[in-house]
Amino acid sequence: MTEQGGCQDKLCLGCSSVLPEPFIDLGQMPLANAFIRPEDAARPEPTFPLAIAYCPVCHLVQLTEQVPPKQLFTEYIYFSSYSESWLSHARRMADALIQRLHLNSESRVLEIGSNDGYLLQYFERLGIPDLGVEPATNIAREAECRGIPTLHRFFGSGLVEEILSSFGKADLVIGNNVLAHVAPINEFLKAVKSCLKPTGVAVFEFPHVKEMLDRIEFDTIYHEHVFYFSLSAIKIVVERTELEVFDVARQPVHGGSLRVFLQGKGMRPVTAAVQGMLADEARVGLTGPDRYVLFNKDVARSKERLLSLLEGLKAAGKRLAGYGAPAKGTILLNYCSIGTDFLMFTVDRNPHKQGRLTPGMHLPIRPAEDLLVAMPDYTVILPWNIADEVLEQQAAYRRRGGRFIIPIPDAKLV
């Protein structure tokens, strides 16, 4: 940081340029996955600033304040395998990469942020050697119970030598929803390159900032997500580490994501999809500040419409609940000040969350079966990105007259 007029300037985590003021500030927020035990409900709950800014030099959209990773990820209760749609996505991803890269028993697959083995299980079943890196000890143990070799560490330059000596260089390095979590991104990508064979490929998936802006997905802004990527920003970042983007594909998960393919420079032709998306991002304003400034007004309008709907239903005597306890739900509930005055409780399929309270607003988290028992008139789907999965799972609730609310981008009844 630099000093100007007695104030400290925030510097871009990618290129070290001075950042402008945030284009959206959600205020002080609890950690999105810091679920509360009922006996701790009266204790002060830590909160942290949550604002993001756009770097006009390298196009990186990023948090202006970071929380130490050990505080975020050492003990974690997000288990990937509790979403059927995410497991289906992981299986399709594994199949596609195995076929495209001709992976076999002689290959090596390394996953960073491997969670509970949700993805590597599909390589393991085919006899393809794999290794996961997962910092949350409780989740890493779950993966090991499934037979997935897992290092309980944060990935970075300090781990490269151990990976190379015990596992060797990888034909494929995967990081799903992990690249956006890493503040020292230049160092991280150098470590990725060090773990790749010369012909190896690194594949990262992350939410696309274009979708966040277009769909007003403000609840995907939380402390774990340091970055909000465009392909334009990724291209610049990876080229600092002698890697290059050679392909990109849109993915429907997490509200609209990108899957990017990285390699050592010149190993394969760069596809037309890369240049096409870069041109599209420039056309819609992702490489300049104006598009980002509009987001603040869009978010305020989205919040107003959701609260208006909920207030109207409450005034009509309707009983309301929530479905799910995702990280994005923490942000939405706190930013909109939706607590037990609106929703009686929320339900979640993850037993590690059941019995706890949501961060900040302290909604009780109950088993998913309780939705049918309590039969609220309306239920807000907090993981709106898997709304179709929820609607299918809760067909009995709907048959009995229950209705759902999808809160993002503009609240609607289904």
CORHU-V127464 format. One record per run of one state. SS is the DSSP state (~ for helix, > for strand, _ for the rest). FROM is the first residue (numbers start at 1). TO is the last residue. Records with the same first field share a line. If there is no record, write none. Layout:
SS=FROM-TO / FROM-TO
This chain:
_=1-2 / 5-6 / 9-10 / 12-17 / 19-23 / 31-35 / 41-46 / 55-60 / 64-68 / 74-79 / 83-83 / 102-107 / 113-119 / 125-128 / 134-136 / 146-149 / 152-156 / 167-169 / 177-178 / 182-184 / 215-217 / 221-226 / 230-230 / 240-242 / 252-252 / 256-256 / 265-271 / 284-289 / 316-319 / 324-326 / 336-345 / 349-355 / 358-363 / 368-369 / 375-377 / 382-383 / 394-394 / 400-402 / 407-411 / 414-414
>=3-4 / 7-8 / 11-11 / 18-18 / 24-30 / 36-37 / 47-54 / 61-63 / 108-112 / 129-133 / 150-151 / 170-176 / 196-208 / 227-229 / 243-251 / 257-264 / 320-323 / 346-348 / 356-357 / 364-367 / 378-381 / 403-406 / 412-413
~=38-40 / 69-73 / 80-82 / 84-101 / 120-124 / 137-145 / 157-166 / 179-181 / 185-195 / 209-214 / 218-220 / 231-239 / 253-255 / 272-283 / 290-315 / 327-335 / 370-374 / 384-393 / 395-399
